[in-house]
């Protein structure tokens, strides 16, 4: 029952992310918009206060490594451009497929891993995987954004 519920929630979150990302492309990007999602997500780490969600060192390492690996696909699909004296995220046609692909891989891995460790440990591992993925993705976005901010300032200064 819990596996089905968590799968439905993960699918709903993926679909929501697709719509949020498409809508966000219509507005300029800011540092705040880049860094707030991981900050909000960090509250989920409170699950580790409860023993059933705690992980071993190897489980933590595995989750972080896989999360960082998955973030590469998101990083490669996230590009910015300077438009109308602001910085915008360019919507990638591949983003939807990448997000759905990552969801499918997560669901398959979750069903395989869920046979060998408890539901709480599986939940903890997949939270950590997602958190490592979003942190590394957002740090890469922030780096790209900062580089373009310098370029934008140069362009604006050369006009005056």
Backbone as a chain_set.jsonl record, in Angstrom:
{"seq": "XXXXXXXXXXXXXXXXXXXXXXXXXXXXXXXXXXXXXXXXXXXXXXXXXXXXXXXXXXXXXXXXXXXXXXXXXXXXXXXXXXXXXXXXXXXXXXXXXXXXXXXXXXXXXXXXXXXXXXXXXXXXXXXXXXXXXXXXXXXXXXXXXXXXXXXXXXXXXXXX", "coords": {"N": [[0.822, -1.201, 0.0], [1.882, 1.278, 0.894], [3.969, 1.569, -0.893], [2.676, 1.89, -3.342], [1.293, 4.27, -2.816], [3.468, 6.035, -2.409], [4.586, 5.952, -4.935], [2.585, 7.076, -6.521], [2.579, 9.657, -5.435], [5.193, 10.467, -6.14], [4.979, 10.45, -8.934], [3.029, 12.436, -9.272], [4.448, 14.64, -8.272], [6.471, 14.818, -10.203], [5.021, 15.468, -12.531], [3.976, 17.904, -11.699], [6.394, 19.343, -11.427], [7.126, 19.538, -14.118], [5.175, 21.284, -15.179], [5.626, 23.539, -13.551], [8.234, 24.191, -14.292], [7.899, 24.823, -17.028], [6.234, 27.047, -16.826], [7.869, 28.782, -15.368], [9.773, 29.499, -17.203], [8.83, 31.668, -18.521], [9.287, 33.901, -17.052], [11.824, 36.143, -15.759], [14.855, 34.785, -14.384], [15.999, 34.579, -11.023], [18.386, 34.799, -8.335], [17.177, 34.025, -5.996], [15.049, 32.408, -6.925], [16.472, 30.267, -7.807], [17.842, 29.221, -5.569], [15.928, 28.779, -3.543], [14.194, 26.384, -3.865], [15.854, 24.02, -3.073], [16.298, 24.752, -0.427], [13.723, 24.769, 0.681], [13.142, 22.088, 0.31], [14.908, 20.913, 2.048], [13.762, 20.654, 4.538], [12.66, 18.171, 4.606], [14.629, 16.519, 5.543], [14.227, 16.205, 8.174], [13.076, 13.793, 8.6], [15.051, 12.023, 9.256], [15.352, 12.166, 11.946], [13.903, 10.185, 13.037], [14.298, 6.809, 13.885], [13.6, 4.746, 12.006], [14.11, 5.773, 9.498], [16.778, 6.17, 9.265], [20.05, 5.8, 7.82], [22.755, 3.652, 6.723], [26.301, 4.277, 6.444], [27.221, 3.447, 3.899], [24.816, 3.356, 2.461], [24.101, 6.04, 2.487], [26.234, 7.133, 1.009], [25.836, 5.81, -1.473], [23.29, 6.811, -2.234], [23.823, 9.576, -2.488], [25.808, 9.596, -4.493], [24.414, 8.49, -6.695], [22.38, 10.4, -6.907], [23.844, 12.742, -7.586], [24.872, 11.851, -10.014], [22.472, 11.545, -11.522], [21.763, 14.226, -11.599], [23.337, 15.296, -13.556], [22.024, 14.99, -16.0], [19.923, 16.801, -15.709], [21.363, 19.167, -15.385], [22.618, 19.369, -17.87], [20.434, 19.911, -19.43], [19.611, 22.4, -18.7], [19.712, 25.635, -19.52], [20.581, 29.087, -19.852], [19.591, 32.347, -21.059], [20.261, 35.692, -22.147], [17.827, 38.067, -22.321], [15.89, 40.82, -23.191], [17.162, 42.537, -21.292], [17.376, 40.897, -19.062], [17.772, 37.712, -17.396], [16.869, 34.589, -18.593], [15.544, 31.285, -18.217], [16.043, 28.826, -20.576], [13.583, 26.936, -22.006], [13.914, 23.48, -22.195], [13.368, 21.018, -24.613], [13.956, 18.45, -24.067], [13.743, 18.235, -21.332], [11.275, 17.326, -20.19], [11.263, 14.645, -21.027], [13.589, 13.77, -19.785], [12.944, 14.138, -17.073], [10.738, 12.378, -16.824], [12.028, 10.004, -17.533], [13.919, 9.825, -15.429], [12.12, 9.508, -13.346], [10.974, 7.006, -13.965], [13.273, 5.364, -13.781], [13.834, 5.759, -11.068], [11.515, 4.614, -9.922], [11.706, 1.914, -10.727], [14.16, 1.235, -9.538], [13.454, 1.689, -6.898], [11.546, -0.294, -6.462], [13.144, -2.555, -6.679], [15.174, -2.154, -4.741], [13.57, -1.865, -2.524], [12.913, -4.436, -1.834], [14.971, -5.423, -0.358], [15.641, -3.726, 1.737], [14.123, -1.832, 4.427], [10.977, -0.007, 4.207], [11.194, 2.542, 5.337], [13.986, 3.003, 5.252], [14.337, 2.88, 2.493], [12.809, 5.097, 1.757], [14.304, 7.124, 3.008], [16.717, 6.877, 1.587], [15.89, 7.568, -1.013], [14.969, 10.142, -0.625], [17.381, 11.39, 0.03], [18.806, 10.907, -2.332], [17.261, 12.444, -4.164], [17.61, 14.951, -2.999], [20.395, 15.328, -3.172], [20.533, 15.387, -5.909], [19.013, 17.697, -6.595], [20.429, 19.689, -5.239], [23.025, 19.652, -6.451], [22.286, 20.193, -9.086], [21.041, 22.724, -8.849], [23.2, 24.227, -7.861], [24.88, 24.183, -10.082], [23.22, 25.579, -11.839], [23.174, 28.059, -10.53], [25.841, 28.815, -10.792], [26.017, 29.082, -13.628], [24.148, 31.114, -13.936], [25.34, 33.23, -12.489], [27.606, 33.697, -14.096], [26.35, 34.646, -16.412], [25.172, 36.911, -15.369], [27.323, 38.614, -14.977], [28.032, 39.0, -17.656], [25.675, 40.242, -18.561], [25.739, 42.616, -17.058], [28.028, 43.764, -18.151], [27.141, 44.205, -20.779], [25.062, 46.035, -20.318], [26.525, 48.139, -19.207], [28.094, 48.879, -21.35], [26.315, 50.123, -22.999], [25.8, 52.568, -21.951]], "CA": [[0.0, 0.0, 0.0], [2.745, 2.463, 0.987], [4.763, 1.652, -2.12], [1.785, 2.456, -4.355], [1.059, 5.671, -2.452], [4.68, 6.827, -2.661], [4.747, 6.013, -6.385], [1.613, 8.072, -7.004], [3.075, 10.973, -5.012], [6.366, 10.777, -6.969], [4.492, 10.777, -10.284], [2.367, 13.747, -9.172], [5.497, 15.652, -8.123], [7.154, 14.955, -11.495], [4.126, 16.21, -13.426], [3.955, 19.277, -11.177], [7.674, 19.966, -11.793], [7.111, 19.848, -15.553], [4.378, 22.495, -15.366], [6.313, 24.656, -12.885], [9.395, 24.544, -15.112], [7.424, 25.481, -18.245], [5.718, 28.363, -16.434], [9.001, 29.594, -14.911], [10.548, 29.959, -18.363], [8.225, 32.902, -19.013], [9.702, 34.997, -16.176], [13.282, 36.17, -15.541], [15.404, 33.99, -13.286], [16.701, 35.319, -9.976], [19.121, 33.933, -7.412], [16.179, 33.504, -5.06], [14.315, 31.317, -7.58], [17.384, 29.135, -7.958], [18.256, 28.609, -4.302], [14.839, 28.452, -2.617], [13.698, 24.996, -3.862], [16.569, 23.1, -2.181], [16.115, 25.16, 0.97], [12.413, 24.256, 1.084], [13.211, 20.63, 0.338], [15.761, 20.47, 3.149], [12.954, 20.314, 5.716], [12.415, 16.731, 4.56], [15.683, 15.819, 6.276], [13.751, 15.946, 9.537], [12.711, 12.371, 8.69], [16.163, 11.272, 9.822], [15.238, 12.182, 13.401], [13.235, 8.947, 13.416], [15.202, 5.679, 13.614], [13.248, 3.914, 10.85], [14.579, 6.404, 8.261], [18.235, 6.331, 9.301], [20.782, 5.023, 6.82], [24.155, 3.331, 6.994], [27.24, 5.109, 5.675], [27.251, 3.036, 2.485], [23.542, 3.765, 1.85], [24.2, 7.487, 2.287], [27.156, 7.347, -0.118], [25.169, 5.358, -2.7], [22.215, 7.748, -2.582], [24.418, 10.841, -2.925], [26.48, 9.376, -5.779], [23.39, 8.325, -7.728], [21.726, 11.703, -7.052], [24.737, 13.629, -8.347], [24.9, 11.324, -11.382], [21.21, 11.926, -12.168], [21.705, 15.675, -11.795], [24.048, 15.635, -14.793], [21.027, 15.107, -17.059], [19.208, 18.066, -15.499], [22.32, 20.255, -15.626], [22.829, 19.48, -19.316], [19.22, 20.427, -20.077], [19.294, 23.726, -18.146], [20.502, 26.709, -20.13], [20.04, 30.428, -19.673], [19.896, 33.318, -22.101], [19.965, 37.086, -21.824], [16.762, 38.557, -23.182], [15.206, 41.998, -22.631], [17.917, 43.011, -20.136], [17.167, 39.977, -17.947], [18.236, 36.352, -17.662], [15.753, 33.644, -18.648], [15.846, 29.876, -18.403], [15.56, 28.361, -21.872], [12.904, 25.641, -21.816], [14.486, 22.399, -22.988], [12.396, 20.012, -25.044], [14.375, 17.183, -23.468], [13.51, 18.245, -19.887], [10.134, 16.471, -19.869], [11.685, 13.258, -21.201], [14.578, 13.482, -18.746], [12.23, 14.006, -15.804], [9.966, 11.129, -16.868], [13.022, 8.929, -17.498], [14.432, 9.724, -14.062], [11.036, 8.967, -12.526], [10.882, 5.568, -14.249], [14.455, 4.732, -13.185], [13.625, 5.771, -9.61], [10.474, 3.653, -9.545], [12.255, 0.564, -10.891], [15.17, 1.056, -8.482], [12.749, 1.64, -5.615], [10.915, -1.602, -6.301], [14.211, -3.538, -6.484], [15.812, -1.892, -3.444], [12.559, -2.054, -1.486], [12.837, -5.853, -1.451], [16.091, -5.797, 0.51], [15.702, -2.862, 2.921], [12.796, -1.429, 4.889], [10.339, 1.128, 3.54], [11.778, 3.761, 5.898], [15.333, 3.179, 4.687], [14.151, 3.198, 1.073], [12.36, 6.496, 1.713], [15.458, 7.954, 3.35], [17.675, 6.855, 0.474], [15.384, 8.299, -2.171], [14.986, 11.57, -0.285], [18.77, 11.832, -0.079], [19.109, 10.905, -3.763], [16.605, 13.617, -4.763], [18.215, 16.16, -2.443], [21.718, 15.465, -3.799], [20.296, 15.749, -7.305], [18.579, 19.092, -6.724], [21.514, 20.576, -4.772], [24.062, 19.785, -7.476], [21.659, 20.845, -10.243], [20.851, 24.151, -8.552], [24.517, 24.871, -7.777], [25.316, 24.39, -11.464], [22.395, 26.667, -12.368], [23.633, 29.301, -9.912], [27.114, 29.136, -11.44], [25.694, 29.582, -14.969], [23.444, 32.39, -13.763], [26.328, 34.25, -12.09], [28.402, 34.025, -15.279], [25.534, 35.478, -17.298], [24.958, 38.193, -14.695], [28.498, 39.428, -15.309], [27.876, 39.343, -19.072], [24.579, 41.208, -18.663], [26.234, 43.891, -16.53], [28.937, 44.294, -19.166], [26.315, 44.705, -21.897], [24.355, 47.243, -19.881], [27.523, 49.194, -19.022], [28.592, 49.342, -22.657], [25.264, 50.946, -23.624], [25.781, 53.932, -21.355]], "C": [[0.871, 1.274, 0.0], [3.568, 2.661, -0.271], [3.932, 2.29, -3.23], [1.543, 3.938, -4.081], [2.28, 6.533, -2.75], [4.951, 6.961, -4.158], [3.821, 7.061, -6.991], [2.084, 9.485, -6.649], [4.272, 11.386, -5.867], [5.945, 11.169, -8.381], [3.82, 12.144, -10.295], [3.401, 14.866, -9.069], [6.226, 15.884, -9.439], [6.31, 15.761, -12.468], [4.055, 17.674, -12.994], [5.228, 20.018, -11.561], [7.71, 20.367, -13.263], [6.35, 21.145, -15.79], [5.027, 23.718, -14.722], [7.482, 25.131, -13.741], [8.97, 25.282, -16.38], [6.911, 26.883, -17.947], [6.863, 29.31, -16.043], [9.801, 30.165, -16.07], [10.019, 31.276, -18.913], [8.638, 34.126, -18.2], [11.211, 34.977, -16.003], [13.682, 35.349, -14.316], [16.064, 34.935, -12.286], [17.459, 34.316, -9.107], [18.135, 33.261, -6.46], [15.419, 32.316, -5.661], [15.187, 30.08, -7.766], [17.634, 28.441, -6.623], [17.105, 28.217, -3.365], [14.349, 27.0, -2.688], [14.513, 24.025, -3.007], [16.432, 23.469, -0.709], [14.78, 24.635, 1.484], [12.449, 22.732, 1.224], [13.992, 20.119, 1.548], [14.965, 20.116, 4.404], [12.627, 18.824, 5.755], [13.46, 15.925, 5.312], [15.294, 15.557, 7.731], [13.322, 14.49, 9.709], [13.805, 11.566, 9.373], [16.232, 11.36, 11.347], [14.638, 10.875, 13.91], [14.082, 7.749, 12.988], [14.867, 4.884, 12.347], [13.731, 4.489, 9.519], [16.103, 6.514, 8.188], [18.932, 5.339, 8.383], [22.186, 4.707, 7.298], [25.031, 4.252, 6.151], [27.265, 4.755, 4.204], [25.952, 3.425, 1.771], [23.539, 5.272, 1.567], [25.077, 7.785, 1.074], [26.505, 6.954, -1.441], [24.116, 6.362, -3.161], [22.78, 9.06, -3.119], [25.078, 10.676, -4.296], [25.462, 9.261, -6.907], [22.663, 9.651, -7.969], [22.558, 12.68, -7.868], [24.82, 13.163, -9.797], [23.628, 11.725, -12.141], [21.138, 13.425, -12.45], [22.399, 16.104, -13.08], [23.054, 15.831, -15.938], [20.241, 16.412, -16.939], [20.108, 19.263, -15.782], [22.497, 20.47, -17.126], [21.61, 20.053, -20.034], [18.827, 21.82, -19.584], [20.247, 24.773, -18.719], [19.789, 28.035, -19.914], [20.365, 31.272, -20.892], [19.558, 34.708, -21.586], [18.95, 37.578, -22.846], [16.091, 39.738, -22.472], [15.838, 42.487, -21.326], [17.648, 42.189, -18.873], [17.662, 38.598, -18.371], [17.041, 35.408, -17.547], [16.286, 32.224, -18.777], [15.238, 29.448, -19.73], [14.861, 27.024, -21.651], [13.474, 24.584, -22.759], [13.39, 21.407, -23.342], [12.716, 18.666, -24.395], [14.024, 17.101, -21.98], [12.391, 17.297, -19.485], [10.544, 15.005, -19.963], [12.7, 12.849, -20.139], [13.876, 13.256, -17.411], [11.427, 12.711, -15.749], [10.918, 9.934, -16.804], [13.589, 8.724, -16.107], [13.377, 9.135, -13.131], [10.926, 7.453, -12.719], [12.061, 4.826, -13.618], [14.302, 4.674, -11.666], [12.611, 4.724, -9.179], [10.975, 2.217, -9.659], [13.266, 0.282, -9.774], [14.501, 0.912, -7.117], [12.116, 0.269, -5.406], [11.961, -2.69, -6.071], [14.825, -3.396, -5.097], [14.844, -2.168, -2.303], [12.398, -3.491, -1.041], [13.907, -6.235, -0.432], [16.225, -4.918, 1.751], [14.29, -2.387, 3.259], [12.266, -0.237, 4.103], [10.927, 2.449, 4.041], [13.161, 4.047, 5.335], [15.256, 3.527, 3.21], [13.735, 4.653, 0.918], [13.508, 7.444, 2.003], [16.461, 8.028, 2.22], [17.173, 7.686, -0.702], [15.209, 9.783, -1.884], [16.394, 12.107, -0.487], [19.213, 11.885, -1.532], [18.534, 12.168, -4.417], [17.25, 14.911, -4.27], [19.598, 16.398, -3.043], [21.569, 15.901, -5.25], [19.927, 17.226, -7.429], [19.67, 20.057, -6.266], [22.557, 20.759, -5.864], [23.518, 20.468, -8.726], [21.54, 22.348, -10.004], [22.174, 24.889, -8.385], [25.063, 25.137, -9.178], [24.524, 25.524, -12.11], [22.868, 28.017, -11.823], [24.948, 29.751, -10.536], [26.875, 29.722, -12.831], [25.044, 30.962, -14.882], [24.435, 33.513, -13.414], [27.208, 34.657, -13.263], [27.618, 34.937, -16.223], [25.233, 36.841, -16.681], [26.113, 39.144, -15.0], [28.404, 39.899, -16.76], [26.789, 40.401, -19.261], [25.022, 42.584, -18.16], [27.195, 44.548, -17.513], [28.159, 44.908, -20.328], [25.606, 46.008, -21.514], [25.315, 48.405, -19.7], [28.015, 49.724, -20.35], [27.56, 50.203, -23.384], [25.266, 52.384, -23.126], [26.977, 54.747, -21.751]], "O": [[0.64, 2.206, -0.77], [3.836, 3.794, -0.671], [4.43, 3.135, -3.974], [1.581, 4.761, -4.995], [2.148, 7.635, -3.283], [5.488, 7.976, -4.601], [4.222, 7.833, -7.861], [1.997, 10.397, -7.47], [4.358, 12.542, -6.281], [6.491, 12.11, -8.958], [4.018, 12.926, -11.225], [3.254, 15.914, -9.699], [6.567, 17.022, -9.764], [6.826, 16.641, -13.157], [4.072, 18.575, -13.832], [5.173, 21.177, -11.97], [8.259, 21.411, -13.614], [6.824, 22.015, -16.521], [4.983, 24.812, -15.285], [7.695, 26.333, -13.896], [9.608, 26.261, -16.767], [7.13, 27.805, -18.733], [6.822, 30.499, -16.357], [10.439, 31.208, -15.929], [10.703, 31.933, -19.698], [8.374, 35.259, -18.603], [11.825, 33.913, -16.088], [12.932, 35.243, -13.345], [16.621, 35.965, -12.666], [17.186, 33.116, -9.155], [18.254, 32.073, -6.162], [15.175, 31.327, -4.97], [14.673, 28.966, -7.871], [17.639, 27.212, -6.552], [17.304, 27.392, -2.474], [14.102, 26.416, -1.633], [13.911, 23.253, -2.26], [16.448, 22.595, 0.158], [14.707, 24.113, 2.597], [11.858, 22.167, 2.145], [13.753, 19.006, 2.016], [15.447, 19.357, 5.245], [12.346, 18.278, 6.822], [13.213, 14.777, 5.68], [15.949, 14.784, 8.43], [13.214, 14.004, 10.835], [13.526, 10.544, 9.999], [17.069, 10.707, 11.97], [14.836, 10.5, 15.066], [14.534, 7.688, 11.845], [15.778, 4.395, 11.679], [13.761, 3.776, 8.516], [16.65, 6.909, 7.157], [18.481, 4.21, 8.191], [22.738, 5.393, 8.158], [24.541, 4.927, 5.246], [27.324, 5.639, 3.349], [25.986, 3.788, 0.595], [23.036, 5.717, 0.535], [24.712, 8.59, 0.217], [26.612, 7.687, -2.425], [24.06, 6.718, -4.338], [22.268, 9.598, -4.101], [24.918, 11.533, -5.164], [25.634, 9.873, -7.962], [22.364, 9.99, -9.114], [22.033, 13.367, -8.744], [24.836, 13.987, -10.712], [23.706, 12.193, -13.277], [20.522, 13.845, -13.429], [22.086, 17.157, -13.635], [23.222, 16.735, -16.756], [19.931, 17.051, -17.944], [19.663, 20.258, -16.354], [22.522, 21.606, -17.599], [21.736, 20.617, -21.121], [17.808, 22.36, -20.014], [21.441, 24.774, -18.422], [18.564, 28.095, -19.807], [21.282, 30.968, -21.655], [18.7, 34.884, -20.721], [19.172, 37.518, -24.056], [15.766, 39.653, -21.288], [15.132, 42.811, -20.372], [17.687, 42.712, -17.76], [17.934, 38.352, -19.546], [16.306, 35.419, -16.559], [17.34, 31.992, -19.368], [14.055, 29.68, -19.98], [15.478, 26.078, -21.161], [13.51, 24.779, -23.974], [12.593, 21.007, -22.494], [11.824, 17.84, -24.202], [14.008, 16.005, -21.419], [12.545, 16.536, -18.53], [10.215, 14.209, -19.084], [12.676, 11.719, -19.651], [14.177, 12.296, -16.701], [11.438, 12.02, -14.73], [10.647, 8.961, -16.1], [13.729, 7.59, -15.649], [13.699, 8.355, -12.234], [10.801, 6.707, -11.748], [11.875, 3.782, -12.992], [14.606, 3.653, -11.05], [12.819, 4.025, -8.188], [10.701, 1.393, -8.787], [13.23, -0.776, -9.146], [14.931, 0.112, -6.285], [12.146, -0.269, -4.299], [11.699, -3.649, -5.345], [14.981, -4.377, -4.37], [15.245, -2.647, -1.242], [11.813, -3.753, 0.01], [13.776, -7.237, 0.272], [16.861, -5.326, 2.723], [13.373, -2.532, 2.451], [13.02, 0.454, 3.419], [11.135, 3.372, 3.253], [13.476, 5.183, 4.984], [16.015, 4.366, 2.725], [14.246, 5.361, 0.051], [13.669, 8.456, 1.321], [16.996, 9.095, 1.92], [17.942, 8.424, -1.317], [15.293, 10.602, -2.799], [16.581, 13.157, -1.103], [19.921, 12.811, -1.927], [19.24, 12.875, -5.136], [17.415, 15.858, -5.04], [19.941, 17.529, -3.386], [22.371, 16.682, -5.76], [20.472, 17.93, -8.28], [19.821, 21.133, -6.844], [22.937, 21.887, -6.177], [24.23, 21.248, -9.358], [21.902, 23.148, -10.866], [22.263, 26.066, -8.735], [25.642, 26.193, -9.431], [25.087, 26.338, -12.843], [22.952, 28.997, -12.562], [25.144, 30.942, -10.781], [27.462, 30.746, -13.179], [25.359, 31.86, -15.663], [24.37, 34.606, -13.977], [27.526, 35.837, -13.415], [28.172, 35.891, -16.769], [25.059, 37.822, -17.405], [25.903, 40.331, -15.249], [28.667, 41.065, -17.054], [26.964, 41.345, -20.032], [24.707, 43.601, -18.777], [27.17, 45.767, -17.683], [28.485, 45.997, -20.798], [25.564, 46.958, -22.296], [24.965, 49.545, -20.005], [28.323, 50.911, -20.463], [27.917, 50.943, -24.301], [24.791, 53.294, -23.805], [27.103, 55.9, -21.337]]}, "num_chains": 1, "name": "protein.A"}
